[in-house]
Amino acid sequence: MNTLQGKVAVVTGGNSGIGYASAAKLKARGANVIITGRSEERVGKAAAELGVTGIVADVISLSAIDNLVNQVKESHGNVDVLFVNAGIFIPAPIGQITEEIYDAQFGINFKGAVFTTEKFLPILNDGASIINLSSINAYTGMPNTAIYAATKAALNSFTRTAATELAPRKIRVNAINPGPTETPIFGKTGMSEEQINGLAQVMQQRVPLKRFGQPEDIANLVAFLASDEASFITGSEYNVDGGMNVNPLLS
């Protein structure tokens, strides 16, 4: 099913987790895929495994995004699909939030996302699809996620306005809100394995379908929103959470 045949797709943070699975899915649908990430080693390894182009870029740096856009334009021309996926999660309770925790998450999750869109706009084809990876944490009020959740709430608001403003170019902008998903992001939080496992058990019990999502569950929706099959969908948010937001008090 080559619904993206000949399309050029960029996936930020594409060297692991949801980004990696989405890059694989987009390629399987016929797209020419470019993945990005902060680690030269991890990007190179993932790109080789996927058979796609890998470019090192840290979206917290605007000059790095400029360089990324220039490289993409030189190697692939204009872009049809932009999956703004790069993000970090640093848990901290109210009262223990530091400036570093705030700046890192807003710098990557929101500022990085906004300027990825800004910088890519000149090389986005009319009719392109922008997909922002958000989170159900934008709405859940989950403890220790205040700043992370705020970045995602801001991203969802940005998505709606961007969809309105870019509609004259037929550029569609949508957001995906995953629920608990098995990705490496939790392993980068500094929590111990015991803490991560404990959190996982609690979260899984709150999911009506009683399992964590897999990166492929999100990738399936990314591929749909990237395609012309979703040509009348813009400014929307999709919860991919096993029903967690249907009844957040479920236990």
ChimeraX attribute file (.defattr): number of C-alpha atoms within 10 A of each C-alpha:
attribute: neighborCount
match mode: 1-to-1
recipient: residues
	/A:1	7
	/A:2	12
	/A:3	17
	/A:4	22
	/A:5	15
	/A:6	12
	/A:7	21
	/A:8	24
	/A:9	27
	/A:10	28
	/A:11	25
	/A:12	27
	/A:13	27
	/A:14	30
	/A:15	28
	/A:16	20
	/A:17	20
	/A:18	28
	/A:19	29
	/A:20	26
	/A:21	22
	/A:22	27
	/A:23	33
	/A:24	22
	/A:25	21
	/A:26	30
	/A:27	23
	/A:28	18
	/A:29	19
	/A:30	16
	/A:31	25
	/A:32	23
	/A:33	27
	/A:34	23
	/A:35	28
	/A:36	29
	/A:37	24
	/A:38	19
	/A:39	15
	/A:40	14
	/A:41	11
	/A:42	17
	/A:43	24
	/A:44	20
	/A:45	14
	/A:46	21
	/A:47	22
	/A:48	12
	/A:49	12
	/A:50	20
	/A:51	15
	/A:52	18
	/A:53	19
	/A:54	24
	/A:55	22
	/A:56	21
	/A:57	24
	/A:58	20
	/A:59	29
	/A:60	24
	/A:61	15
	/A:62	16
	/A:63	13
	/A:64	16
	/A:65	22
	/A:66	16
	/A:67	16
	/A:68	21
	/A:69	22
	/A:70	16
	/A:71	13
	/A:72	20
	/A:73	15
	/A:74	10
	/A:75	10
	/A:76	16
	/A:77	15
	/A:78	21
	/A:79	24
	/A:80	24
	/A:81	30
	/A:82	24
	/A:83	30
	/A:84	25
	/A:85	24
	/A:86	27
	/A:87	24
	/A:88	18
	/A:89	19
	/A:90	20
	/A:91	19
	/A:92	18
	/A:93	11
	/A:94	12
	/A:95	6
	/A:96	10
	/A:97	15
	/A:98	10
	/A:99	8
	/A:100	9
	/A:101	17
	/A:102	17
	/A:103	14
	/A:104	19
	/A:105	23
	/A:106	22
	/A:107	19
	/A:108	21
	/A:109	28
	/A:110	26
	/A:111	20
	/A:112	22
	/A:113	25
	/A:114	19
	/A:115	18
	/A:116	24
	/A:117	19
	/A:118	11
	/A:119	18
	/A:120	21
	/A:121	19
	/A:122	11
	/A:123	16
	/A:124	22
	/A:125	18
	/A:126	17
	/A:127	17
	/A:128	27
	/A:129	28
	/A:130	28
	/A:131	28
	/A:132	26
	/A:133	26
	/A:134	30
	/A:135	26
	/A:136	23
	/A:137	22
	/A:138	21
	/A:139	14
	/A:140	14
	/A:141	13
	/A:142	12
	/A:143	12
	/A:144	15
	/A:145	19
	/A:146	19
	/A:147	23
	/A:148	26
	/A:149	24
	/A:150	20
	/A:151	25
	/A:152	26
	/A:153	19
	/A:154	16
	/A:155	22
	/A:156	25
	/A:157	12
	/A:158	19
	/A:159	24
	/A:160	17
	/A:161	12
	/A:162	20
	/A:163	20
	/A:164	15
	/A:165	13
	/A:166	17
	/A:167	15
	/A:168	11
	/A:169	12
	/A:170	18
	/A:171	23
	/A:172	29
	/A:173	29
	/A:174	26
	/A:175	28
	/A:176	22
	/A:177	21
	/A:178	23
	/A:179	23
	/A:180	22
	/A:181	23
	/A:182	15
	/A:183	15
	/A:184	11
	/A:185	15
	/A:186	20
	/A:187	12
	/A:188	10
	/A:189	14
	/A:190	11
	/A:191	13
	/A:192	11
	/A:193	11
	/A:194	9
	/A:195	10
	/A:196	14
	/A:197	13
	/A:198	11
	/A:199	12
	/A:200	17
	/A:201	13
	/A:202	11
	/A:203	17
	/A:204	20
	/A:205	15
	/A:206	20
	/A:207	24
	/A:208	17
	/A:209	13
	/A:210	14
	/A:211	18
	/A:212	19
	/A:213	20
	/A:214	16
	/A:215	19
	/A:216	18
	/A:217	16
	/A:218	25
	/A:219	21
	/A:220	14
	/A:221	17
	/A:222	28
	/A:223	25
	/A:224	17
	/A:225	25
	/A:226	27
	/A:227	21
	/A:228	14
	/A:229	11
	/A:230	13
	/A:231	16
	/A:232	9
	/A:233	15
	/A:234	24
	/A:235	19
	/A:236	15
	/A:237	21
	/A:238	16
	/A:239	18
	/A:240	20
	/A:241	23
	/A:242	20
	/A:243	16
	/A:244	24
	/A:245	19
	/A:246	12
	/A:247	11
	/A:248	15
	/A:249	10
	/A:250	12
	/A:251	11
